[in-house]
Amino acid sequence: MVGAIYVRETSRVGPIPLSTKFFQGLGALPDVFKGFGFNTFLLFFYSQVLGAPPVLVATAIALTTVLDGAVDPLIGSFSDNLKSRLGRRHPLMYASALPLALGLYLVFSPPVGLDHNGLFAWIFATTALVSIAISLFSVPWTALMAELSDDYAERTEIVVWRYAVGWIGGLAFTFSVWTFIFPATPAFPRGQLNADNYVLFAPVLAVCVGLAALVATQLTRREIPFLVQPAASSSFSLRRMIDELFSMLSNRDFLILFMGALLSACIGGTTSALEIYMSTYFWGLGSAELRWFSLAFFGAAAAFVLLPRMQLVLDKKILMLGCFGLMLLDGVIMISLRLLEVLPANGEPALLILLLANTIFRTFLGTVLGVMFISMLADSLDAQELRNGKRQEGMFAAALSFSTKATAGVGVLAGGLLLQNVIQWPVGKTTGDVDPDIVFRLGLVAGILVPLAYVAPLLVGMGYRITREAHAEIRRQVAAQRLSSFGHDPDPPAAPPTTANTPLTERTAP
């Protein structure tokens, strides 16, 4: 098999600019805003506000995950092999903005008078549109992030910027939504139960997500000359996509990361689907209190500051496994203290302070876990090139996109099944008069049984093998492999600024 041939218009001089890291980080905002809307409100809006059965809602959402399983690899393969004036990634990112905004508006604006079957069809159609559109953006964007640098440490720094920008934007968005869109009123002390508030939420969410996608795409457009793309155009091939998919899944370390991501995404999705119920009924919080949980950003900020130092001492794998273990313990301990009546009663200021502190700690763990996972995924790309001579950032990004969207798919389905069949939660508008036994079951399931499932991704992650030293050896062998293909280094150090525009051709080995 002949290796793929890629060209880079310009060699980068020096490290990646700080502004590029920031602009690339802006690409986190569409998924952050969309994720907040879906994970917090989607199941709650249709089941608790509109009165649809939770399983019906969750099933419609989960079916889109099956669709994602087919669409994401198509987008990844198409992006990897695309040759255009705008490179491999940006054309799809530009194309995503309008359908993404339209889909989000329609999701939270169902026609009045739909029966349960009509709601099922509406939820599936609109969430499917959103899922495909977010893939058009997130798959090439994630691939772009992975190919900006080959350096073991710089990759982590790029991911940290992704999380930092995403968290700051998410903080502002979350606080604003709870304050201005879902305010407490005498009729609705918990603004999230007021159906009228969703009339404003739908267009605000749509505009913010669509605009964020366009801005991130436009501001990173200047990086196109520094990125590789195929030397020649090639038409899309389903057979090639299938071959690339199987090749990717045969990468043992990638497969471990992918399975761990799927498992943790399903657990996180279940937690997210139940979290609004926990906040509203188990902890007795309204929108006035919930808006302060945007202070969870301080946990992310602590991770951004400490991660470079932590990575000097600990390997990525150790950090990832440690976070899984601590997240398991944290979830179980906090709810156990409430069920044992050790924590302050609902409504007491001390309880809100404790919950905020716990959320900040969980956010710290989640941020470290997410940064390590994406950085490790980028490292597995180098192992893939060593094995088959191909750069498959798009296909790897498709897998990451699919695992992320499992949060709103399988996780929501699990949450709906637990609500309806295990917790036996009453649907429709409820203002706090839920049977205490049902609330107790909610805490037991959401706070103890679901976090215990983190044992599964922890065990899977133990099989990952790429350490700092192993990655250095992989990069050395990749360089030697390229050298043997050309007889000279196809990707030499960047030329001085006066000759930085010298074309560069790069070929990966068979």
Residue pairs with C-beta under 8 A, 6 or more apart in sequence:
1 388
1 389
1 510
2 510
3 389
3 390
3 485
3 507
3 508
3 509
3 510
4 230
4 389
4 390
4 391
4 507
4 508
5 230
5 231
5 232
5 505
5 506
5 507
5 508
6 228
6 229
6 230
6 231
6 391
6 505
6 506
6 507
6 508
7 228
7 229
7 230
7 231
7 503
7 504
7 505
7 506
8 225
8 226
8 227
8 228
8 491
8 503
8 504
8 505
8 506
9 224
9 225
9 226
9 501
9 503
9 504
10 225
10 226
10 500
10 501
10 502
10 503
10 504
11 226
11 492
11 494
11 495
11 500
11 502
11 504
12 226
12 494
12 500
13 494
13 495
13 496
13 497
13 500
14 494
15 154
16 148
16 149
16 154
16 158
20 148
20 220
20 222
20 223
21 157
21 158
21 161
22 161
22 165
23 216
23 219
23 220
24 144
24 145
24 148
24 158
24 161
24 162
24 216
24 220
24 223
25 161
25 162
25 163
25 164
25 165
25 166
26 165
26 169
26 212
26 215
26 216
26 219
26 220
27 93
27 137
27 138
27 141
27 144
27 145
27 162
27 213
27 216
27 217
27 220
28 162
28 163
28 165
28 166
28 169
29 165
29 166
29 169
29 170
29 208
29 209
29 212
29 216
30 100
30 134
30 137
30 138
30 209
30 210
30 212
30 213
30 216
31 134
31 137
31 138
31 166
31 404
32 166
32 167
32 169
32 170
32 173
33 169
33 170
33 173
33 205
33 208
33 209
33 212
34 100
34 104
34 130
34 134
34 205
34 209
35 407
35 408
36 170
36 173
36 174
36 177
37 104
37 107
37 108
37 201
37 205
38 107
38 127
38 130
38 408
39 269
39 272
39 273
39 275
39 407
39 408
39 412
40 272
40 275
40 276
41 108
41 192
41 198
41 201
41 276
42 57
42 61
42 107
42 127
42 408
42 412
43 54
43 57
43 58
43 61
43 273
43 412
43 415
43 416
44 192
44 276
44 277
45 108
45 198
46 52
46 57
46 110
46 119
46 123
47 53
47 54
47 57
47 416
47 419
47 427
48 193
48 277
48 427
48 428
48 429
48 430
49 193
49 195
49 198
49 429
50 110
50 119
50 195
51 427
51 428
51 429
52 116
52 119
52 120
52 427
53 116
53 420
53 427
54 415
54 416
54 417
54 419
54 420
54 425
54 427
55 416
55 417
55 420
55 421
56 116
56 119
56 120
56 416
57 119
57 120
57 123
57 412
57 416
58 273
58 412
58 413
58 414
58 415
58 416
58 417
59 120
59 413
59 416
60 120
60 121
60 123
60 124
60 127
61 123
61 124
61 127
61 408
61 409
61 412
61 413
62 409
62 410
62 412
62 413
63 124
63 128
64 124
64 127
64 128
64 131
64 405
64 408
64 409
65 131
65 402
65 405
65 406
65 408
65 409
65 410
67 128
67 131
67 132
68 131
68 135
68 401
68 402
68 405
68 409
69 402
71 131
71 132
71 135
72 135
72 139
72 398
72 399
72 401
72 402
73 241
73 244
73 245
73 395
73 398
73 399
74 241
75 92
75 135
75 136
75 139
75 140
75 394
75 398
76 139
76 143
76 392
76 394
76 395
76 396
76 397
76 398
76 399
77 236
77 240
77 241
77 244
77 245
77 394
77 395
77 398
78 92
78 236
78 394
79 88
79 89
79 92
79 139
79 140
79 143
79 394
79 397
80 88
80 143
80 244
80 391
80 392
80 393
80 394
80 395
81 88
81 230
81 234
81 236
81 240
82 88
82 91
82 92
82 229
82 230
83 229
83 230
83 231
83 232
83 233
83 234
84 91
84 229
86 94
86 221
86 224
87 224
87 227
87 229
88 140
88 143
88 227
88 229
88 230
88 394
89 140
89 141
89 143
89 144
89 227
89 394
90 140
90 217
90 220
90 221
90 224
92 136
92 137
92 139
92 140
93 136
93 137
93 140
93 141
93 213
93 216
93 217
94 214
94 217
95 136
96 133
96 134
96 135
96 136
96 137
96 213
97 137
97 210
97 211
97 213
97 214
97 217
98 210
99 129
99 132
99 133
99 136
100 130
100 133
100 134
100 136
100 137
100 209
100 210
100 213
101 206
101 207
101 209
101 210
101 211
102 129
102 206
103 126
103 127
103 129
103 130
103 133
104 130
104 202
104 205
104 206
104 209
104 210
105 202
105 203
105 205
105 206
106 122
106 126
106 129
106 202
107 123
107 126
107 127
107 130
107 202
108 198
108 201
108 202
108 205
109 198
109 199
109 202
110 119
110 122
110 123
111 118
111 122
114 122
127 408
131 405
134 401
134 405
135 398
135 401
135 405
137 213
137 217
138 397
138 401
138 404
139 394
139 397
139 398
139 401
140 394
140 397
141 216
141 397
142 374
142 393
142 396
142 397
142 400
142 401
143 393
143 394
143 396
143 397
144 220
144 223
144 227
144 393
145 158
145 159
145 162
145 374
145 378
146 155
146 377
146 378
146 381
146 393
146 396
146 397
147 227
147 228
147 391
147 393
148 158
148 223
148 226
148 227
149 155
149 158
150 382
150 475
152 379
152 468
152 471
152 472
152 475
153 308
153 311
155 375
155 378
155 379
156 307
156 308
156 311
156 316
156 371
156 372
156 375
157 308
159 370
159 371
159 374
159 375
159 378
160 303
160 304
160 307
160 308
160 371
162 374
163 300
163 303
163 304
163 367
163 370
163 371
164 300
164 301
164 304
167 297
167 300
167 301
167 367
168 297
169 212
170 294
170 297
171 294
171 295
171 296
171 297
172 294
173 208
174 291
174 293
174 294
175 291
175 294
177 201
177 204
177 291
178 191
178 287
178 288
178 290
178 291
178 294
179 287
179 291
181 191
181 197
181 200
181 201
181 204
182 191
182 192
182 194
182 197
182 201
182 287
183 191
183 287
183 288
184 190
184 191
184 286
184 287
184 288
185 191
185 194
187 194
188 194
189 286
189 431
190 280
190 286
190 287
190 431
190 432
191 197
191 286
191 287
192 276
192 280
192 287
192 290
193 280
193 429
193 430
193 431
228 391
228 506
231 505
244 390
244 392
244 395
245 395
247 384
247 387
247 388
247 390
247 392
248 254
248 384
248 392
248 395
248 396
248 399
249 255
249 258
251 380
251 383
251 384
251 387
252 463
252 465
253 376
253 380
253 383
253 464
253 465
253 466
254 377
254 380
254 383
254 384
254 396
254 399
256 460
256 461
256 463
256 464
257 373
257 376
257 377
257 380
257 461
257 464
258 399
258 403
259 457
259 460
260 373
260 457
260 460
260 461
261 373
261 399
261 400
261 403
261 404
261 457
262 403
262 406
263 453
263 456
263 457
263 460
264 324
264 369
264 454
264 457
265 403
265 404
265 405
265 406
265 407
265 410
265 411
266 406
266 407
266 410
266 411
266 414
267 411
267 450
267 451
267 453
267 454
267 456
267 457
268 407
268 411
269 406
269 407
269 408
269 409
269 410
269 411
269 412
269 414
269 415
270 411
270 412
270 414
270 415
270 418
270 446
270 450
271 331
271 411
271 446
271 450
271 451
272 407
272 411
272 412
272 415
273 411
273 412
273 414
273 415
273 416
274 415
274 418
274 419
274 442
274 445
274 446
274 450
275 446
277 419
277 425
277 442
277 446
278 442
278 443
278 446
278 447
279 285
279 290
280 286
281 430
281 432
281 434
281 439
281 442
282 338
282 439
282 442
282 443
282 446
282 447
283 346
283 351
283 355
284 346
284 347
284 432
285 352
285 355
289 352
292 352
292 356
293 355
293 356
293 359
295 356
295 359
295 360
296 356
296 359
296 360
296 362
296 363
297 363
298 360
298 363
299 359
299 360
299 361
299 362
299 363
299 364
299 365
299 366
299 367
300 363
300 364
300 367
302 360
302 364
303 363
303 364
303 367
303 368
303 371
304 367
307 368
307 371
310 319
310 368
311 319
314 322
315 467
315 468
316 372
316 375
316 376
316 379
316 468
317 372
317 376
317 461
317 464
317 466
317 467
319 368
319 369
319 372
320 369
320 372
320 373
320 376
320 461
320 464
321 458
321 461
321 462
323 365
323 366
323 368
323 369
323 372
324 369
324 454
324 457
324 458
324 461
325 454
325 458
326 365
327 362
327 365
327 366
327 369
327 451
327 454
328 451
328 452
328 454
328 455
328 458
330 358
330 361
330 362
330 365
330 451
331 362
331 447
331 448
331 450
331 451
331 452
331 454
332 447
332 448
332 451
332 452
334 358
334 447
335 443
335 444
335 446
335 447
335 448
336 447
336 448
337 343
338 443
338 447
339 440
339 443
339 444
339 447
343 351
343 354
344 350
344 351
344 354
345 351
374 400
376 464
376 466
377 396
377 400
379 466
379 471
379 474
380 396
380 466
381 391
381 392
381 393
381 396
382 471
382 474
382 475
382 478
383 466
383 474
384 390
384 392
384 396
385 391
385 478
385 508
386 474
386 477
386 478
386 481
389 481
389 508
389 509
389 510
390 508
391 508
418 445
418 446
418 450
419 425
422 441
422 445
423 438
423 441
423 442
423 445
424 438
424 441
425 434
425 438
425 442
426 434
426 438
466 474
479 489
479 491
481 508
481 509
482 489
482 490
482 491
482 506
482 507
482 508
482 509
483 489
483 490
484 509
485 507
485 508
485 509
485 510
486 507
490 504
490 505
490 506
490 507
491 504
491 506
494 500
495 502
